[in-house]
Amino acid sequence: MTPTKIKLLDQKELQIIWDDSSEEVLLLRDLRKFCPCATCMAEREKQSKMFIPIYSSNQVTIRNIKQMGNYALQIEWNDGHNTGIYEYKFLKSFSERVNV
């Protein structure tokens, strides 16, 4: 499963159209909240289940997106955070992950 089109929508959402013609529209704040990098994962593990992160607009605004091989996207956020590698499999199932 690979994206055929990736588009930022009003700097609030990321639209991904997949090669099977399905579409995902992902909130940027949720992508940042569930950043898959080791630092963010460790930070989430330290927090209680009741913790609600609050992000500044700088932290949820995308500066750049790079394709990583044929398996992932690397998102560089406006605050400089860029270590999250968002695998396509992760992004494809992201809506299910957020609603858990």
N, C-alpha and C positions, 0 to 999 in steps of 0.2 A: 504494500500500500504506500503510494507516494503522492505528494501534492502536485497538482497541475497548475494551481494558482494560489498565491498567498497575497492577501491585501489587508492593510491597516484601515480600519473604519473609524474615523473621527478620533484617532489616538485613544480609543477606549476598548476596541475589540480587534481581534485578529480573525479574519475570515480565511478558511482553508477549504479549497475545493480539491477533492481527492480523485485519483484516477478511476475510481468506480462511480464517479459522478455524485457521490455524497458530499455534503457540505457541513462544516463545523464553524460556528462563530463563538470564539472564546473570549471571555472578558480578560483584559490585560491584568487587572488587579488579581484575578484568580491564578493566572499564569505565574505572576510574581510570587504569590502566596505559596504556591506549590512548586517553586523552583527546584529542579532535581539535583542541583549541585551538592557536594558533600557538606559544605559549610551551612547552607540553608537547611538541609535535612537534619544535621546535628542540632541546629538551633530549634527546629520544630520539635525534636524529641525531648528537649529540655522543658518545653512549655507544657502547661496543663491543657487538658482537652477544652477547657473553658476560655483559653486565651484567644483574643481576637486581635490580630495584628492591624495596625493602622499605618497606611503607607502615604507618603507625600506624593503629589502629582509627579515629581521628579523621579520617584522610584517606580512608577507604573507607566512611564512614557518610554517608548522604544526609540533608541537612537539608531540602531542598525540590526539587521537580520542577515545571517550568513547561512548558507547551506553547508552542512558538514557531510561530505561524501554523499552517499545516496540513502542515508538512514536518519538524519536529524537536522534540526535547526539550532543555531547558536544565537541567542538573543542578547544584545547589548542594551542595557537599560540606561536611561539618561543620567543616572547617578554613578555610572561607571561599572556597575555589577555586570559581569559578562561570563561567568564560569558555568552557567547552566546550559547543558546540552539537552535539548528537548527532542527525544527520539520520536519518530513518526508514530510508532506504536503507542507511546505515551500520549501524544497529541490526539490521536484517533479515539482513544478511550477516555479523553480528559473530562468530558461532560459527566460520565459515570463516576469518575474519581472525585469530582467536586461535590457531587450530590450525596456522597457517602457520609 
